[in-house]
Amino acid sequence: MNVDMSPLSDVGEAKRDSEGTYRRGFHQAVAMVATALRANPQLSADQLQSWVDGAGSQWRHNLPMDRQIMPPQIP
């Protein structure tokens, strides 16, 4: 895996209090997709997008931030 850590990959200042949260969320999301694909190799990009637009979006935007810690299961 080639990770671009050159200065040109940096887009500027980041808020330290939220950058760690963003990175953790991004990393966890990729791990969840990998787990879903292992469990269901026939899972398509369209099915994942449907989850993002539907159940995932509802979970992210419409539920209280102090509850519902685990996201809905990916199909």
NORRA-V7273 format. One record per residue. PHI is phi in radians with two decimals (NA if undefined). OMEGA is omega in whole degrees, 0 to 359 (* if undefined). NEAR is the number of other ideal C-beta (glycine too) atoms within 12 Angstrom. Layout:
PHI/OMEGA/NEAR  PHI/OMEGA/NEAR
This chain:
NA/180/5  -1.82/180/6  -1.86/182/6  -1.43/178/9  -1.92/180/9  -1.23/179/8  -1.00/180/8  -1.23/179/8  -1.45/181/10  -1.55/181/11  -1.70/176/8  2.12/184/9  -1.05/176/8  -2.20/175/13  -1.39/185/10  -1.04/182/10  -1.25/180/8  -1.96/182/12  -1.12/178/16  -1.10/178/13  -1.12/178/15  -1.06/182/15  -1.10/179/14  -1.09/180/13  -1.11/180/16  -1.10/180/14  -1.09/180/14  -1.11/180/17  -1.09/179/21  -1.13/178/16  -1.09/179/16  -1.15/178/24  -1.12/178/25  -1.05/179/17  -1.12/179/17  -1.10/180/26  -1.18/177/19  -1.16/181/13  -1.25/183/14  -2.49/183/17  -1.04/179/11  -1.49/179/13  -1.06/184/22  -1.81/175/15  -1.06/179/13  -1.13/177/12  -1.16/177/21  -1.10/179/24  -1.11/177/17  -1.06/177/17  -1.12/180/27  -1.02/183/24  -1.31/183/15  -1.79/186/19  -1.04/180/23  -1.12/179/26  -1.17/177/16  -1.04/180/15  -1.08/184/22  -1.24/190/19  -1.76/192/14  -1.92/180/14  -1.84/180/17  -1.01/182/10  -1.22/181/11  -1.66/180/6  -2.40/175/9  0.98/184/16  -1.13/181/11  -1.43/179/12  -1.26/175/24  -1.10/182/21  -1.14/174/15  -1.35/184/28  -0.97/*/21
